[in-house]
């Protein structure tokens, strides 16, 4: 299984970014997908989760109303649209899939919110 994230960068507060994660090595449409983030000195936290069909989505309270997780099963890709970004959203963002007892992670993409 390989997960490759992209789309991070430097953005001003209030700005937007869209992260992408392309998955390979698995039947993508069969698996729920998640986005996590980790800021310096903090534990990795779950940001958003989407079911295999996209019919169910969940978010950590701090991003509700600002972030949207979506997926395109034809492209083996999961997205995280991030709007109204805040300084505290600065972190490395990771794509994640759980398959049985195994946890797979991408390499991460840095999101920096700064004025």
Secondary structure, 3 states (H helix, E strand, C coil): CEEEEECCEEECCCCCEEEEEEEECCCHHHCCEEEEEECCCCCCEEEEEECCCCCCEEECHHHCCCEEEEEECCCCEEEEEECCCCHHHCEEEEEEEEECCEEEECCCEEEEECC
